[in-house]
Amino acid sequence: MSETITVLGTSAFTAGTSTLQSGKVKGDSYFGASDGLHTVMVDLNGFIGTIKIQASLETTPAETDWFTPNLTDGEYSVDTTGKVTEIVKTLVYAVAETSVKAYNITGNFVWMRADISNWTAGTISRIKLNR
C-alpha cells in the first residue's frame, strides 16, 4: 500500500521564526509494513536554513526517541577505494534555495517528522512523505 501524506504544509519565514517542527506522521512500520522504504519530497522557495527528517521506532516517542536517518537522492560521493564518502543526513542551505527534490529513507520507522532550524528566509512550500 503506497500513500502520500503531508508532513508540513506551506510555511513562510517571519521575523523571529528560526525553528519549526512538524507534527508526527505515521511511518511504514506503524502499519506493520516491513519494506521500510519512505520517499520524502521537499519543495522550497528562497529557503535559507536547515531541514532534518527525523524518525522514531517507538509507538509513543519521547523527545529523546527521535533520530535523523540517512537521506539518499541516488547520488553518492565515492573515494578511490569504492567507499561511499558522503551520505546526507541534514539538508543545509546557506544561500536561498528554490527547488523540489526527493530523497529516499530506508528503515522500519513508526513515526516521522520534519525539524527545521536556523531558518532565516524563504518558504517551505511543502514536505510530503510517500510510505
Backbone torsions as a table, in degrees:
resi	resn	phi	psi	omega
1	MET	NA	120.5	177.4
2	SER	-107.9	135.1	-178.9
3	GLU	-145.2	137.7	177.0
4	THR	-106.9	128.6	179.9
5	ILE	-129.2	156.4	179.0
6	THR	-86.6	123.1	174.9
7	VAL	-84.9	-43.3	-179.7
8	LEU	-146.3	126.7	177.2
9	GLY	-83.4	-172.2	-177.5
10	THR	-57.4	125.7	179.4
11	SER	-138.0	125.2	-179.4
12	ALA	-109.1	145.8	177.3
13	PHE	-67.7	135.3	171.8
14	THR	-129.7	155.5	-178.1
15	ALA	-50.1	133.2	178.8
16	GLY	90.6	-17.9	178.5
17	THR	-81.0	118.9	175.7
18	SER	-130.3	-12.1	177.9
19	THR	-136.8	153.8	177.3
20	LEU	-158.8	140.4	176.6
21	GLN	-131.1	129.9	178.4
22	SER	-74.6	167.5	169.7
23	GLY	-72.4	166.3	178.8
24	LYS	-79.8	145.5	175.8
25	VAL	-124.7	152.9	-175.4
26	LYS	-71.5	129.0	175.8
27	GLY	-90.1	179.8	-176.8
28	ASP	-54.9	-44.5	-174.7
29	SER	-69.8	-22.3	177.3
30	TYR	-56.4	-34.6	-177.3
31	PHE	-95.7	5.9	179.0
32	GLY	84.9	3.8	178.0
33	ALA	-71.1	147.4	-176.5
34	SER	-121.5	6.4	178.8
35	ASP	-76.2	-25.9	174.2
36	GLY	69.8	11.4	-177.0
37	LEU	-90.4	123.0	176.5
38	HIS	-127.2	138.9	174.3
39	THR	-119.7	129.4	-179.3
40	VAL	-113.4	132.1	176.6
41	MET	-111.1	129.0	-179.3
42	VAL	-119.1	121.8	-177.4
43	ASP	-115.7	112.5	-173.8
44	LEU	-120.3	150.4	176.7
45	ASN	-137.3	102.1	179.7
46	GLY	65.6	26.5	-175.1
47	PHE	-76.6	132.9	169.7
48	ILE	-125.9	121.8	-179.4
49	GLY	157.2	-162.8	-176.0
50	THR	-126.0	134.8	177.9
51	ILE	-124.0	130.1	172.8
52	LYS	-121.8	137.7	169.0
53	ILE	-100.0	120.5	-176.3
54	GLN	-110.1	157.8	-178.2
55	ALA	-139.4	160.3	175.7
56	SER	-139.5	146.6	176.7
57	LEU	-97.9	-5.6	-176.5
58	GLU	-88.5	145.6	177.6
59	THR	-73.8	-30.2	175.4
60	THR	-129.1	81.8	-171.6
61	PRO	-73.5	137.4	168.1
62	ALA	-88.1	167.1	-179.2
63	GLU	-55.6	-34.3	-179.0
64	THR	-75.5	-8.2	-179.8
65	ASP	-86.9	-6.0	-178.1
66	TRP	-87.6	140.1	176.8
67	PHE	-141.0	167.4	-177.6
68	THR	-108.5	105.5	178.6
69	PRO	-76.8	167.6	178.1
70	ASN	-70.2	140.6	173.1
71	LEU	-107.1	141.4	174.6
72	THR	-130.1	140.9	177.3
73	ASP	-116.8	14.9	178.7
74	GLY	89.7	-5.6	178.9
75	GLU	-117.7	132.1	-179.8
76	TYR	-129.8	152.5	168.7
77	SER	-94.6	131.5	-177.8
78	VAL	-126.7	132.5	179.0
79	ASP	-81.1	-177.2	-174.5
80	THR	-68.8	-15.2	177.9
81	THR	-90.7	-5.3	-178.4
82	GLY	94.8	2.1	-179.7
83	LYS	-78.6	133.5	174.7
84	VAL	-69.1	122.7	-174.5
85	THR	-106.0	-9.4	-178.7
86	GLU	-141.5	115.5	173.1
87	ILE	-123.9	129.6	-175.6
88	VAL	-83.0	132.6	171.4
89	LYS	-114.6	-34.4	-174.1
90	THR	-127.3	136.3	177.2
91	LEU	-94.7	111.0	-177.2
92	VAL	-114.1	123.0	-179.9
93	TYR	-120.9	107.6	-179.8
94	ALA	-87.8	-20.9	175.4
95	VAL	-122.4	157.3	-174.9
96	ALA	-53.5	124.5	-179.0
97	GLU	-112.8	124.8	172.8
98	THR	-123.3	109.1	-176.6
99	SER	-166.9	166.5	169.7
100	VAL	-126.2	118.1	-177.5
101	LYS	-132.1	151.8	178.4
102	ALA	-118.4	143.2	-179.9
103	TYR	-134.2	143.3	175.5
104	ASN	-100.0	142.9	176.7
105	ILE	-133.1	128.7	-179.7
106	THR	-114.2	128.5	177.7
107	GLY	165.3	149.1	-179.9
108	ASN	-85.3	72.6	-175.4
109	PHE	-87.8	138.3	177.6
110	VAL	-83.5	-42.3	-179.1
111	TRP	-131.2	152.6	175.2
112	MET	-140.7	157.2	178.2
113	ARG	-158.3	166.6	174.6
114	ALA	-106.4	140.3	178.4
115	ASP	-126.2	115.7	-177.1
116	ILE	-108.8	133.3	178.0
117	SER	-142.5	168.1	179.5
118	ASN	53.0	32.1	-176.1
119	TRP	-79.0	119.5	-177.4
120	THR	-123.5	-11.2	-179.7
121	ALA	-166.8	159.6	169.3
122	GLY	90.9	-172.1	-175.4
123	THR	-130.7	139.5	167.2
124	ILE	-96.7	107.3	-178.1
125	SER	-68.0	-39.6	177.5
126	ARG	-176.7	152.8	169.1
127	ILE	-129.4	121.6	-178.1
128	LYS	-120.8	153.5	-179.6
129	LEU	-125.1	130.0	171.3
130	ASN	-109.4	124.1	-178.9
131	ARG	-123.5	NA	NA
